Amino acid sequence: MFKNNVGGIDKIARIVVGIALIAAFFLTSGGPMHWLLLIGVVPLITGFAGTCPLYSIVGINTCKK
């Protein structure tokens, strides 16, 4: 479907940030922090998939050839 355009450190950073945001969602007691789950899922998925649709649109590629 999409070409891999997320590589190495970028992939690891996305996974760590995604897990941190999802953990923050579960550690807070509701309120205005309910959006953390939705925001945390996006970098987690793009990190595991190795592709970012926004990078494809802008033309960025951090994956080594």
Phi, psi and omega in degrees: 000285177255148174283149176293126178226011177240121184231165172037248185296324179299318180295314180296318180297319179296317180294316180296316180295319179299314179295320180296318180291321178292321177296320178297325177299314183284336181275341178268157183260071176066221180070215184283000182269009182293340180284347181299326180295313180296318180291326181287332181291324184298305179294331178295314180293315181293329177291315179289325181284332180080012179222144180231117180301325179294320176299322179296319181293316183280336179092026179266142177216113178260003181274132178291142180275000000 
